[in-house]
Amino acid sequence: MPSESRIEIRLPNIDFQDNLEVEMIYIVIALCALVTAFFACRYYAAKILLVEHDIDKAIARKFESSGKAIELAKLREENAVMRNLLLDLLENEVAFPVQQATVSVDDLFRMKATKIQRYREILAESRHVLQQREANRVSGLSSSLKSTERRM
């Protein structure tokens, strides 16, 4: 009878160890699946970044070869010219002294004449820039009309 009791004691132990081993196998499989999913996601994320970078490069190449890049550069240059003209106007306004009590009458007249002359120069320069811009726009429109006529 003592041997029967030993068997009874061993059976629950074996059953517990089997359950523990089965549970550990499931945990190991789950961890492997988790690690695999993590690295697969990282791989595809890196691949997507590379593809996006290649697409950006292709768009940049197409943009550089198109006429839009040249037009954008011209617009930036015209914008800078107009900004400089506006700054010149502001500097011309600031150049005139606010307190006129310490300045002689002759200096005042000379300063006014210089201010008016500089103002006229700035206006003439801005008129010239605007006329050039309008001429470029008209020539661009006429060339685009000619190209559409050629296609027909």
N, CA, C and O atoms as a GROMACS GRO file, in nm:
protein
  608
    1MET      N    1   0.077  -0.119   0.000
    1MET     CA    2   0.000   0.000   0.000
    1MET      C    3   0.083   0.128   0.000
    1MET      O    4   0.041   0.231  -0.053
    2PRO      N    5   0.196   0.119   0.058
    2PRO     CA    6   0.274   0.241   0.054
    2PRO      C    7   0.311   0.280  -0.089
    2PRO      O    8   0.325   0.398  -0.121
    3SER      N    9   0.326   0.182  -0.173
    3SER     CA   10   0.360   0.217  -0.311
    3SER      C   11   0.245   0.285  -0.382
    3SER      O   12   0.266   0.370  -0.469
    4GLU      N   13   0.125   0.250  -0.346
    4GLU     CA   14   0.009   0.315  -0.407
    4GLU      C   15   0.001   0.462  -0.366
    4GLU      O   16  -0.036   0.547  -0.446
    5SER      N   17   0.035   0.490  -0.246
    5SER     CA   18   0.030   0.629  -0.201
    5SER      C   19   0.139   0.712  -0.271
    5SER      O   20   0.119   0.831  -0.298
    6ARG      N   21   0.251   0.650  -0.298
    6ARG     CA   22   0.357   0.720  -0.370
    6ARG      C   23   0.311   0.754  -0.511
    6ARG      O   24   0.339   0.862  -0.563
    7ILE      N   25   0.242   0.662  -0.570
    7ILE     CA   26   0.193   0.686  -0.706
    7ILE      C   27   0.092   0.801  -0.705
    7ILE      O   28   0.093   0.886  -0.794
    8GLU      N   29   0.010   0.802  -0.609
    8GLU     CA   30  -0.089   0.909  -0.600
    8GLU      C   31  -0.021   1.044  -0.578
    8GLU      O   32  -0.068   1.146  -0.629
    9ILE      N   33   0.084   1.044  -0.505
    9ILE     CA   34   0.155   1.169  -0.480
    9ILE      C   35   0.227   1.213  -0.607
    9ILE      O   36   0.229   1.332  -0.640
   10ARG      N   37   0.284   1.122  -0.677
   10ARG     CA   38   0.358   1.155  -0.798
   10ARG      C   39   0.265   1.203  -0.910
   10ARG      O   40   0.302   1.292  -0.986
   11LEU      N   41   0.149   1.146  -0.920
   11LEU     CA   42   0.059   1.184  -1.029
   11LEU      C   43   0.022   1.333  -1.026
   11LEU      O   44   0.028   1.398  -1.130
   12PRO      N   45  -0.014   1.386  -0.914
   12PRO     CA   46  -0.041   1.530  -0.915
   12PRO      C   47   0.084   1.611  -0.947
   12PRO      O   48   0.073   1.715  -1.013
   13ASN      N   49   0.201   1.570  -0.903
   13ASN     CA   50   0.325   1.640  -0.936
   13ASN      C   51   0.351   1.637  -1.085
   13ASN      O   52   0.384   1.740  -1.145
   14ILE      N   53   0.337   1.523  -1.144
   14ILE     CA   54   0.360   1.511  -1.288
   14ILE      C   55   0.258   1.594  -1.363
   14ILE      O   56   0.292   1.660  -1.461
   15ASP      N   57   0.137   1.592  -1.320
   15ASP     CA   58   0.032   1.670  -1.385
   15ASP      C   59   0.062   1.819  -1.374
   15ASP      O   60   0.043   1.893  -1.471
   16PHE      N   61   0.108   1.864  -1.258
   16PHE     CA   62   0.143   2.004  -1.238
   16PHE      C   63   0.260   2.045  -1.326
   16PHE      O   64   0.259   2.152  -1.386
   17GLN      N   65   0.362   1.960  -1.334
   17GLN     CA   66   0.478   1.990  -1.418
   17GLN      C   67   0.440   1.991  -1.565
   17GLN      O   68   0.490   2.074  -1.641
   18ASP      N   69   0.355   1.900  -1.606
   18ASP     CA   70   0.311   1.899  -1.746
   18ASP      C   71   0.236   2.027  -1.780
   18ASP      O   72   0.257   2.087  -1.886
   19ASN      N   73   0.150   2.070  -1.690
   19ASN     CA   74   0.076   2.194  -1.713
   19ASN      C   75   0.170   2.314  -1.718
   19ASN      O   76   0.153   2.405  -1.799
   20LEU      N   77   0.270   2.312  -1.631
   20LEU     CA   78   0.367   2.421  -1.628
   20LEU      C   79   0.447   2.423  -1.757
   20LEU      O   80   0.471   2.530  -1.813
   21GLU      N   81   0.489   2.308  -1.805
   21GLU     CA   82   0.564   2.300  -1.930
   21GLU      C   83   0.478   2.346  -2.048
   21GLU      O   84   0.527   2.417  -2.135
   22VAL      N   85   0.354   2.307  -2.050
   22VAL     CA   86   0.264   2.348  -2.159
   22VAL      C   87   0.243   2.499  -2.155
   22VAL      O   88   0.245   2.564  -2.259
   23GLU      N   89   0.223   2.554  -2.036
   23GLU     CA   90   0.205   2.699  -2.024
   23GLU      C   91   0.332   2.773  -2.065
   23GLU      O   92   0.322   2.878  -2.129
   24MET      N   93   0.447   2.723  -2.030
   24MET     CA   94   0.573   2.786  -2.070
   24MET      C   95   0.592   2.782  -2.220
   24MET      O   96   0.642   2.877  -2.279
   25ILE      N   97   0.551   2.674  -2.282
   25ILE     CA   98   0.562   2.665  -2.428
   25ILE      C   99   0.476   2.773  -2.492
   25ILE      O  100   0.518   2.839  -2.587
   26TYR      N  101   0.355   2.792  -2.440
   26TYR     CA  102   0.267   2.897  -2.494
   26TYR      C  103   0.326   3.036  -2.473
   26TYR      O  104   0.316   3.122  -2.560
   27ILE      N  105   0.387   3.056  -2.358
   27ILE     CA  106   0.450   3.185  -2.330
   27ILE      C  107   0.568   3.209  -2.423
   27ILE      O  108   0.584   3.319  -2.475
   28VAL      N  109   0.649   3.108  -2.444
   28VAL     CA  110   0.765   3.121  -2.534
   28VAL      C  111   0.717   3.148  -2.676
   28VAL      O  112   0.774   3.233  -2.745
   29ILE      N  113   0.615   3.076  -2.720
   29ILE     CA  114   0.561   3.099  -2.855
   29ILE      C  115   0.505   3.240  -2.867
   29ILE      O  116   0.526   3.306  -2.969
   30ALA      N  117   0.435   3.287  -2.766
   30ALA     CA  118   0.379   3.423  -2.768
   30ALA      C  119   0.490   3.527  -2.772
   30ALA      O  120   0.480   3.625  -2.845
   31LEU      N  121   0.596   3.507  -2.694
   31LEU     CA  122   0.709   3.601  -2.696
   31LEU      C  123   0.778   3.602  -2.832
   31LEU      O  124   0.816   3.708  -2.881
   32CYS      N  125   0.794   3.484  -2.891
   32CYS     CA  126   0.855   3.478  -3.025
   32CYS      C  127   0.768   3.551  -3.127
   32CYS      O  128   0.820   3.624  -3.212
   33ALA      N  129   0.638   3.533  -3.118
   33ALA     CA  130   0.546   3.602  -3.209
   33ALA      C  131   0.553   3.753  -3.189
   33ALA      O  132   0.550   3.829  -3.285
   34LEU      N  133   0.563   3.796  -3.064
   34LEU     CA  134   0.571   3.938  -3.033
   34LEU      C  135   0.700   3.999  -3.087
   34LEU      O  136   0.698   4.106  -3.149
   35VAL      N  137   0.811   3.932  -3.065
   35VAL     CA  138   0.940   3.982  -3.115
   35VAL      C  139   0.941   3.984  -3.267
   35VAL      O  140   0.990   4.080  -3.328
   36THR      N  141   0.888   3.880  -3.329
   36THR     CA  142   0.882   3.875  -3.476
   36THR      C  143   0.796   3.989  -3.530
   36THR      O  144   0.833   4.054  -3.627
   37ALA      N  145   0.681   4.013  -3.467
   37ALA     CA  146   0.594   4.122  -3.511
   37ALA      C  147   0.662   4.257  -3.495
   37ALA      O  148   0.650   4.344  -3.582
   38PHE      N  149   0.734   4.275  -3.386
   38PHE     CA  150   0.805   4.401  -3.362
   38PHE      C  151   0.908   4.428  -3.471
   38PHE      O  152   0.913   4.537  -3.528
   39PHE      N  153   0.991   4.328  -3.500
   39PHE     CA  154   1.094   4.348  -3.601
   39PHE      C  155   1.036   4.358  -3.741
   39PHE      O  156   1.091   4.429  -3.826
   40ALA      N  157   0.927   4.290  -3.767
   40ALA     CA  158   0.862   4.303  -3.898
   40ALA      C  159   0.806   4.444  -3.916
   40ALA      O  160   0.818   4.502  -4.024
   41CYS      N  161   0.746   4.498  -3.811
   41CYS     CA  162   0.695   4.635  -3.818
   41CYS      C  163   0.807   4.736  -3.839
   41CYS      O  164   0.794   4.829  -3.918
   42ARG      N  165   0.917   4.717  -3.769
   42ARG     CA  166   1.031   4.807  -3.788
   42ARG      C  167   1.087   4.798  -3.929
   42ARG      O  168   1.124   4.899  -3.988
   43TYR      N  169   1.093   4.677  -3.985
   43TYR     CA  170   1.142   4.657  -4.120
   43TYR      C  171   1.054   4.731  -4.220
   43TYR      O  172   1.105   4.802  -4.307
   44TYR      N  173   0.923   4.714  -4.208
   44TYR     CA  174   0.833   4.780  -4.303
   44TYR      C  175   0.830   4.931  -4.284
   44TYR      O  176   0.812   5.005  -4.380
   45ALA      N  177   0.846   4.978  -4.162
   45ALA     CA  178   0.853   5.122  -4.139
   45ALA      C  179   0.978   5.182  -4.204
   45ALA      O  180   0.971   5.288  -4.265
   46ALA      N  181   1.090   5.114  -4.191
   46ALA     CA  182   1.213   5.161  -4.256
   46ALA      C  183   1.199   5.158  -4.407
   46ALA      O  184   1.246   5.248  -4.476
   47LYS      N  185   1.135   5.055  -4.457
   47LYS     CA  186   1.114   5.044  -4.602
   47LYS      C  187   1.025   5.158  -4.652
   47LYS      O  188   1.051   5.214  -4.758
   48ILE      N  189   0.922   5.192  -4.576
   48ILE     CA  190   0.832   5.302  -4.614
   48ILE      C  191   0.908   5.434  -4.614
   48ILE      O  192   0.888   5.516  -4.704
   49LEU      N  193   0.994   5.456  -4.515
   49LEU     CA  194   1.073   5.579  -4.511
   49LEU      C  195   1.164   5.590  -4.632
   49LEU      O  196   1.178   5.698  -4.690
   50LEU      N  197   1.226   5.480  -4.671
   50LEU     CA  198   1.312   5.483  -4.789
   50LEU      C  199   1.233   5.514  -4.916
   50LEU      O  200   1.279   5.589  -5.001
   51VAL      N  201   1.116   5.456  -4.928
   51VAL     CA  202   1.032   5.482  -5.046
   51VAL      C  203   0.988   5.628  -5.048
   51VAL      O  204   0.989   5.691  -5.154
   52GLU      N  205   0.948   5.682  -4.933
   52GLU     CA  206   0.909   5.822  -4.927
   52GLU      C  207   1.025   5.914  -4.964
   52GLU      O  208   1.006   6.014  -5.033
   53HIS      N  209   1.145   5.879  -4.920
   53HIS     CA  210   1.263   5.958  -4.954
   53HIS      C  211   1.289   5.953  -5.104
   53HIS      O  212   1.321   6.055  -5.165
   54ASP      N  213   1.275   5.836  -5.165
   54ASP     CA  214   1.292   5.824  -5.310
   54ASP      C  215   1.187   5.904  -5.385
   54ASP      O  216   1.217   5.965  -5.488
   55ILE      N  217   1.064   5.903  -5.336
   55ILE     CA  218   0.958   5.980  -5.400
   55ILE      C  219   0.988   6.130  -5.392
   55ILE      O  220   0.970   6.202  -5.489
   56ASP      N  221   1.035   6.176  -5.276
   56ASP     CA  222   1.071   6.317  -5.260
   56ASP      C  223   1.183   6.356  -5.356
   56ASP      O  224   1.181   6.465  -5.414
   57LYS      N  225   1.282   6.268  -5.372
   57LYS     CA  226   1.391   6.296  -5.466
   57LYS      C  227   1.339   6.305  -5.609
   57LYS      O  228   1.379   6.394  -5.684
   58ALA      N  229   1.249   6.215  -5.647
   58ALA     CA  230   1.193   6.216  -5.783
   58ALA      C  231   1.112   6.343  -5.807
   58ALA      O  232   1.120   6.402  -5.915
   59ILE      N  233   1.036   6.386  -5.708
   59ILE     CA  234   0.958   6.509  -5.722
   59ILE      C  235   1.052   6.629  -5.735
   59ILE      O  236   1.028   6.718  -5.816
   60ALA      N  237   1.158   6.631  -5.656
   60ALA     CA  238   1.255   6.742  -5.664
   60ALA      C  239   1.322   6.746  -5.800
   60ALA      O  240   1.342   6.854  -5.856
   61ARG      N  241   1.357   6.629  -5.855
   61ARG     CA  242   1.418   6.626  -5.989
   61ARG      C  243   1.321   6.679  -6.094
   61ARG      O  244   1.360   6.758  -6.180
   62LYS      N  245   1.196   6.637  -6.087
   62LYS     CA  246   1.095   6.684  -6.184
   62LYS      C  247   1.073   6.834  -6.169
   62LYS      O  248   1.058   6.905  -6.269
   63PHE      N  249   1.070   6.882  -6.046
   63PHE     CA  250   1.047   7.024  -6.024
   63PHE      C  251   1.163   7.108  -6.075
   63PHE      O  252   1.142   7.215  -6.133
   64GLU      N  253   1.287   7.060  -6.055
   64GLU     CA  254   1.404   7.133  -6.102
   64GLU      C  255   1.406   7.142  -6.254
   64GLU      O  256   1.450   7.243  -6.310
   65SER      N  257   1.359   7.039  -6.321
   65SER     CA  258   1.363   7.039  -6.467
   65SER      C  259   1.244   7.113  -6.527
   65SER      O  260   1.243   7.139  -6.647
   66SER      N  261   1.144   7.147  -6.447
   66SER     CA  262   1.027   7.216  -6.501
   66SER      C  263   1.051   7.367  -6.502
   66SER      O  264   1.146   7.417  -6.441
   67GLY      N  265   0.965   7.438  -6.572
   67GLY     CA  266   0.974   7.583  -6.578
   67GLY      C  267   0.926   7.650  -6.451
   67GLY      O  268   0.950   7.769  -6.430
   68LYS      N  269   0.858   7.575  -6.366
   68LYS     CA  270   0.806   7.633  -6.242
   68LYS      C  271   0.919   7.674  -6.148
   68LYS      O  272   0.906   7.773  -6.076
   69ALA      N  273   1.028   7.601  -6.149
   69ALA     CA  274   1.141   7.636  -6.061
   69ALA      C  275   1.202   7.769  -6.105
   69ALA      O  276   1.238   7.852  -6.021
   70ILE      N  277   1.214   7.788  -6.235
   70ILE     CA  278   1.268   7.913  -6.286
   70ILE      C  279   1.174   8.028  -6.253
   70ILE      O  280   1.218   8.136  -6.213
   71GLU      N  281   1.045   8.004  -6.270
   71GLU     CA  282   0.946   8.106  -6.238
   71GLU      C  283   0.948   8.140  -6.090
   71GLU      O  284   0.936   8.257  -6.052
   72LEU      N  285   0.963   8.040  -6.006
   72LEU     CA  286   0.970   8.063  -5.862
   72LEU      C  287   1.095   8.144  -5.826
   72LEU      O  288   1.088   8.232  -5.740
   73ALA      N  289   1.207   8.116  -5.890
   73ALA     CA  290   1.329   8.192  -5.863
   73ALA      C  291   1.311   8.339  -5.905
   73ALA      O  292   1.357   8.429  -5.835
   74LYS      N  293   1.245   8.361  -6.019
   74LYS     CA  294   1.221   8.499  -6.063
   74LYS      C  295   1.130   8.572  -5.965
   74LYS      O  296   1.154   8.689  -5.932
   75LEU      N  297   1.027   8.503  -5.918
   75LEU     CA  298   0.936   8.566  -5.822
   75LEU      C  299   1.008   8.600  -5.692
   75LEU      O  300   0.982   8.704  -5.632
   76ARG      N  301   1.096   8.513  -5.648
   76ARG     CA  302   1.172   8.541  -5.526
   76ARG      C  303   1.262   8.663  -5.545
   76ARG      O  304   1.276   8.746  -5.456
   77GLU      N  305   1.323   8.672  -5.663
   77GLU     CA  306   1.411   8.786  -5.691
   77GLU      C  307   1.330   8.915  -5.695
   77GLU      O  308   1.372   9.016  -5.638
   78GLU      N  309   1.215   8.912  -5.763
   78GLU     CA  310   1.130   9.032  -5.769
   78GLU      C  311   1.081   9.070  -5.630
   78GLU      O  312   1.072   9.188  -5.597
   79ASN      N  313   1.049   8.972  -5.551
   79ASN     CA  314   1.005   8.998  -5.414
   79ASN      C  315   1.116   9.066  -5.334
   79ASN      O  316   1.090   9.159  -5.258
   80ALA      N  317   1.238   9.020  -5.351
   80ALA     CA  318   1.351   9.080  -5.279
   80ALA      C  319   1.373   9.224  -5.325
   80ALA      O  320   1.404   9.311  -5.244
   81VAL      N  321   1.359   9.249  -5.456
   81VAL     CA  322   1.377   9.384  -5.508
   81VAL      C  323   1.272   9.478  -5.450
   81VAL      O  324   1.303   9.588  -5.406
   82MET      N  325   1.147   9.433  -5.451
   82MET     CA  326   1.039   9.517  -5.398
   82MET      C  327   1.057   9.540  -5.248
   82MET      O  328   1.030   9.650  -5.198
   83ARG      N  329   1.101   9.439  -5.176
   83ARG     CA  330   1.125   9.455  -5.032
   83ARG      C  331   1.236   9.558  -5.008
   83ARG      O  332   1.225   9.641  -4.917
   84ASN      N  333   1.340   9.553  -5.089
   84ASN     CA  334   1.448   9.651  -5.075
   84ASN      C  335   1.400   9.792  -5.107
   84ASN      O  336   1.441   9.888  -5.042
   85LEU      N  337   1.311   9.805  -5.206
   85LEU     CA  338   1.257   9.937  -5.238
   85LEU      C  339   1.172   9.990  -5.122
   85LEU      O  340   1.180  10.109  -5.089
   86LEU      N  341   1.094   9.904  -5.062
   86LEU     CA  342   1.015   9.948  -4.947
   86LEU      C  343   1.104   9.988  -4.830
   86LEU      O  344   1.076  10.084  -4.759
   87LEU      N  345   1.212   9.913  -4.810
   87LEU     CA  346   1.307   9.950  -4.704
   87LEU      C  347   1.372  10.085  -4.734
   87LEU      O  348   1.394  10.165  -4.643
   88ASP      N  349   1.403  10.109  -4.861
   88ASP     CA  350   1.459  10.239  -4.899
   88ASP      C  351   1.360  10.352  -4.870
   88ASP      O  352   1.400  10.458  -4.822
   89LEU      N  353   1.232  10.328  -4.899
   89LEU     CA  354   1.130  10.429  -4.868
   89LEU      C  355   1.125  10.458  -4.718
   89LEU      O  356   1.118  10.574  -4.676
   90LEU      N  357   1.130  10.353  -4.638
   90LEU     CA  358   1.127  10.372  -4.493
   90LEU      C  359   1.251  10.445  -4.443
   90LEU      O  360   1.242  10.533  -4.358
   91GLU      N  361   1.366  10.410  -4.497
   91GLU     CA  362   1.489  10.478  -4.456
   91GLU      C  363   1.486  10.624  -4.497
   91GLU      O  364   1.536  10.710  -4.425
   92ASN      N  365   1.426  10.652  -4.613
   92ASN     CA  366   1.416  10.789  -4.659
   92ASN      C  367   1.326  10.870  -4.565
   92ASN      O  368   1.353  10.988  -4.540
   93GLU      N  369   1.220  10.810  -4.515
   93GLU     CA  370   1.131  10.879  -4.422
   93GLU      C  371   1.200  10.904  -4.288
   93GLU      O  372   1.180  11.008  -4.226
   94VAL      N  373   1.279  10.809  -4.243
   94VAL     CA  374   1.346  10.821  -4.114
   94VAL      C  375   1.461  10.922  -4.121
   94VAL      O  376   1.498  10.980  -4.019
   95ALA      N  377   1.517  10.943  -4.240
   95ALA     CA  378   1.632  11.031  -4.253
   95ALA      C  379   1.598  11.176  -4.219
   95ALA      O  380   1.686  11.252  -4.178
   96PHE      N  381   1.474  11.214  -4.233
   96PHE     CA  382   1.433  11.351  -4.202
   96PHE      C  383   1.424  11.367  -4.050
   96PHE      O  384   1.358  11.286  -3.985
   97PRO      N  385   1.489  11.470  -3.992
   97PRO     CA  386   1.491  11.482  -3.846
   97PRO      C  387   1.353  11.520  -3.791
   97PRO      O  388   1.279  11.597  -3.853
   98VAL      N  389   1.320  11.465  -3.676
   98VAL     CA  390   1.193  11.495  -3.612
   98VAL      C  391   1.199  11.632  -3.544
   98VAL      O  392   1.106  11.712  -3.555
   99GLN      N  393   1.308  11.658  -3.475
   99GLN     CA  394   1.327  11.788  -3.410
   99GLN      C  395   1.393  11.882  -3.509
   99GLN      O  396   1.507  11.860  -3.552
  100GLN      N  397   1.324  11.985  -3.545
  100GLN     CA  398   1.376  12.077  -3.646
  100GLN      C  399   1.426  12.207  -3.583
  100GLN      O  400   1.466  12.297  -3.657
  101ALA      N  401   1.425  12.220  -3.453
  101ALA     CA  402   1.465  12.344  -3.386
  101ALA      C  403   1.615  12.369  -3.398
  101ALA      O  404   1.656  12.485  -3.406
  102THR      N  405   1.697  12.265  -3.400
  102THR     CA  406   1.842  12.285  -3.403
  102THR      C  407   1.898  12.291  -3.545
  102THR      O  408   2.017  12.318  -3.562
  103VAL      N  409   1.815  12.267  -3.645
  103VAL     CA  410   1.862  12.265  -3.783
  103VAL      C  411   1.834  12.400  -3.847
  103VAL      O  412   1.728  12.460  -3.826
  104SER      N  413   1.931  12.448  -3.926
  104SER     CA  414   1.911  12.578  -3.993
  104SER      C  415   1.811  12.563  -4.107
  104SER      O  416   1.780  12.453  -4.152
  105VAL      N  417   1.762  12.676  -4.153
  105VAL     CA  418   1.660  12.677  -4.259
  105VAL      C  419   1.719  12.624  -4.389
  105VAL      O  420   1.653  12.548  -4.461
  106ASP      N  421   1.843  12.662  -4.421
  106ASP     CA  422   1.906  12.613  -4.544
  106ASP      C  423   1.924  12.461  -4.540
  106ASP      O  424   1.900  12.393  -4.639
  107ASP      N  425   1.966  12.410  -4.425
  107ASP     CA  426   1.981  12.265  -4.411
  107ASP      C  427   1.846  12.195  -4.425
  107ASP      O  428   1.836  12.086  -4.483
  108LEU      N  429   1.743  12.258  -4.370
  108LEU     CA  430   1.609  12.201  -4.382
  108LEU      C  431   1.566  12.191  -4.528
  108LEU      O  432   1.515  12.087  -4.570
  109PHE      N  433   1.585  12.299  -4.604
  109PHE     CA  434   1.548  12.297  -4.746
  109PHE      C  435   1.630  12.194  -4.823
  109PHE      O  436   1.577  12.122  -4.908
  110ARG      N  437   1.758  12.188  -4.793
  110ARG     CA  438   1.844  12.090  -4.860
  110ARG      C  439   1.800  11.947  -4.826
  110ARG      O  440   1.797  11.860  -4.914
  111MET      N  441   1.767  11.924  -4.700
  111MET     CA  442   1.722  11.791  -4.659
  111MET      C  443   1.589  11.755  -4.725
  111MET      O  444   1.568  11.640  -4.766
  112LYS      N  445   1.499  11.853  -4.735
  112LYS     CA  446   1.371  11.827  -4.802
  112LYS      C  447   1.394  11.795  -4.949
  112LYS      O  448   1.333  11.702  -5.003
  113ALA      N  449   1.480  11.872  -5.013
  113ALA     CA  450   1.507  11.849  -5.156
  113ALA      C  451   1.571  11.712  -5.176
  113ALA      O  452   1.537  11.641  -5.271
  114THR      N  453   1.664  11.676  -5.089
  114THR     CA  454   1.727  11.544  -5.099
  114THR      C  455   1.626  11.433  -5.076
  114THR      O  456   1.627  11.331  -5.145
  115LYS      N  457   1.539  11.453  -4.980
  115LYS     CA  458   1.436  11.353  -4.951
  115LYS      C  459   1.341  11.337  -5.070
  115LYS      O  460   1.308  11.225  -5.108
  116ILE      N  461   1.299  11.447  -5.127
  116ILE     CA  462   1.208  11.440  -5.242
  116ILE      C  463   1.278  11.376  -5.361
  116ILE      O  464   1.219  11.295  -5.432
  117GLN      N  465   1.405  11.411  -5.383
  117GLN     CA  466   1.481  11.352  -5.494
  117GLN      C  467   1.496  11.200  -5.474
  117GLN      O  468   1.477  11.124  -5.569
  118ARG      N  469   1.529  11.158  -5.356
  118ARG     CA  470   1.544  11.014  -5.327
  118ARG      C  471   1.410  10.943  -5.341
  118ARG      O  472   1.403  10.831  -5.391
  119TYR      N  473   1.303  11.008  -5.298
  119TYR     CA  474   1.169  10.951  -5.311
  119TYR      C  475   1.135  10.930  -5.458
  119TYR      O  476   1.080  10.827  -5.496
  120ARG      N  477   1.166  11.029  -5.541
  120ARG     CA  478   1.140  11.017  -5.686
  120ARG      C  479   1.223  10.904  -5.748
  120ARG      O  480   1.175  10.830  -5.833
  121GLU      N  481   1.349  10.892  -5.704
  121GLU     CA  482   1.434  10.783  -5.755
  121GLU      C  483   1.376  10.646  -5.720
  121GLU      O  484   1.372  10.555  -5.803
  122ILE      N  485   1.331  10.633  -5.597
  122ILE     CA  486   1.274  10.505  -5.552
  122ILE      C  487   1.147  10.474  -5.630
  122ILE      O  488   1.126  10.361  -5.672
  123LEU      N  489   1.062  10.576  -5.649
  123LEU     CA  490   0.940  10.554  -5.726
  123LEU      C  491   0.970  10.517  -5.871
  123LEU      O  492   0.904  10.430  -5.928
  124ALA      N  493   1.068  10.582  -5.930
  124ALA     CA  494   1.105  10.549  -6.068
  124ALA      C  495   1.159  10.406  -6.077
  124ALA      O  496   1.128  10.333  -6.171
  125GLU      N  497   1.239  10.369  -5.980
  125GLU     CA  498   1.293  10.232  -5.980
  125GLU      C  499   1.182  10.129  -5.962
  125GLU      O  500   1.181  10.026  -6.029
  126SER      N  501   1.088  10.156  -5.871
  126SER     CA  502   0.978  10.060  -5.852
  126SER      C  503   0.887  10.056  -5.975
  126SER      O  504   0.835   9.950  -6.008
  127ARG      N  505   0.867  10.169  -6.042
  127ARG     CA  506   0.788  10.170  -6.166
  127ARG      C  507   0.858  10.085  -6.273
  127ARG      O  508   0.793  10.010  -6.345
  128HIS      N  509   0.989  10.098  -6.281
  128HIS     CA  510   1.066  10.019  -6.378
  128HIS      C  511   1.053   9.869  -6.348
  128HIS      O  512   1.035   9.789  -6.439
  129VAL      N  513   1.064   9.833  -6.221
  129VAL     CA  514   1.052   9.692  -6.182
  129VAL      C  515   0.913   9.638  -6.216
  129VAL      O  516   0.900   9.528  -6.269
  130LEU      N  517   0.810   9.717  -6.187
  130LEU     CA  518   0.674   9.673  -6.217
  130LEU      C  519   0.650   9.661  -6.368
  130LEU      O  520   0.581   9.569  -6.413
  131GLN      N  521   0.708   9.752  -6.446
  131GLN     CA  522   0.695   9.742  -6.592
  131GLN      C  523   0.766   9.618  -6.645
  131GLN      O  524   0.715   9.552  -6.735
  132GLN      N  525   0.882   9.587  -6.591
  132GLN     CA  526   0.952   9.466  -6.632
  132GLN      C  527   0.871   9.342  -6.598
  132GLN      O  528   0.862   9.249  -6.678
  133ARG      N  529   0.814   9.340  -6.481
  133ARG     CA  530   0.733   9.226  -6.439
  133ARG      C  531   0.613   9.209  -6.533
  133ARG      O  532   0.581   9.098  -6.574
  134GLU      N  533   0.548   9.320  -6.566
  134GLU     CA  534   0.432   9.313  -6.656
  134GLU      C  535   0.474   9.267  -6.795
  134GLU      O  536   0.404   9.189  -6.858
  135ALA      N  537   0.589   9.315  -6.843
  135ALA     CA  538   0.638   9.272  -6.975
  135ALA      C  539   0.670   9.123  -6.975
  135ALA      O  540   0.641   9.054  -7.072
  136ASN      N  541   0.730   9.074  -6.868
  136ASN     CA  542   0.761   8.931  -6.859
  136ASN      C  543   0.634   8.848  -6.854
  136ASN      O  544   0.627   8.740  -6.914
  137ARG      N  545   0.533   8.897  -6.783
  137ARG     CA  546   0.407   8.824  -6.773
  137ARG      C  547   0.336   8.820  -6.908
  137ARG      O  548   0.282   8.716  -6.947
  138VAL      N  549   0.338   8.932  -6.981
  138VAL     CA  550   0.273   8.936  -7.112
  138VAL      C  551   0.347   8.846  -7.210
  138VAL      O  552   0.284   8.775  -7.288
  139SER      N  553   0.480   8.849  -7.207
  139SER     CA  554   0.555   8.763  -7.299
  139SER      C  555   0.535   8.616  -7.264
  139SER      O  556   0.530   8.531  -7.353
  140GLY      N  557   0.522   8.586  -7.136
  140GLY     CA  558   0.494   8.448  -7.094
  140GLY      C  559   0.358   8.402  -7.141
  140GLY      O  560   0.342   8.288  -7.184
  141LEU      N  561   0.259   8.491  -7.134
  141LEU     CA  562   0.124   8.456  -7.181
  141LEU      C  563   0.123   8.436  -7.331
  141LEU      O  564   0.059   8.343  -7.381
  142SER      N  565   0.193   8.523  -7.405
  142SER     CA  566   0.193   8.509  -7.551
  142SER      C  567   0.266   8.381  -7.593
  142SER      O  568   0.224   8.317  -7.689
  143SER      N  569   0.372   8.345  -7.523
  143SER     CA  570   0.442   8.221  -7.559
  143SER      C  571   0.358   8.099  -7.526
  143SER      O  572   0.363   8.000  -7.598
  144SER      N  573   0.281   8.106  -7.418
  144SER     CA  574   0.194   7.992  -7.385
  144SER      C  575   0.080   7.982  -7.485
  144SER      O  576   0.035   7.872  -7.517
  145LEU      N  577   0.032   8.096  -7.536
  145LEU     CA  578  -0.072   8.092  -7.639
  145LEU      C  579  -0.018   8.034  -7.769
  145LEU      O  580  -0.087   7.957  -7.836
  146LYS      N  581   0.105   8.070  -7.803
  146LYS     CA  582   0.166   8.015  -7.925
  146LYS      C  583   0.184   7.865  -7.913
  146LYS      O  584   0.164   7.793  -8.010
  147SER      N  585   0.223   7.818  -7.796
  147SER     CA  586   0.244   7.674  -7.779
  147SER      C  587   0.112   7.599  -7.787
  147SER      O  588   0.108   7.487  -7.837
  148THR      N  589   0.002   7.659  -7.739
  148THR     CA  590  -0.128   7.591  -7.751
  148THR      C  591  -0.176   7.592  -7.895
  148THR      O  592  -0.244   7.499  -7.939
  149GLU      N  593  -0.143   7.699  -7.971
  149GLU     CA  594  -0.180   7.702  -8.113
  149GLU      C  595  -0.104   7.596  -8.191
  149GLU      O  596  -0.158   7.535  -8.283
  150ARG      N  597   0.021   7.573  -8.155
  150ARG     CA  598   0.102   7.471  -8.223
  150ARG      C  599   0.046   7.332  -8.200
  150ARG      O  600   0.051   7.247  -8.288
  151ARG      N  601  -0.006   7.309  -8.082
  151ARG     CA  602  -0.061   7.177  -8.051
  151ARG      C  603  -0.186   7.147  -8.131
  151ARG      O  604  -0.215   7.032  -8.164
  152MET      N  605  -0.260   7.251  -8.163
  152MET     CA  606  -0.386   7.231  -8.238
  152MET      C  607  -0.353   7.212  -8.381
  152MET      O  608  -0.443   7.193  -8.463
   0.00000   0.00000   0.00000
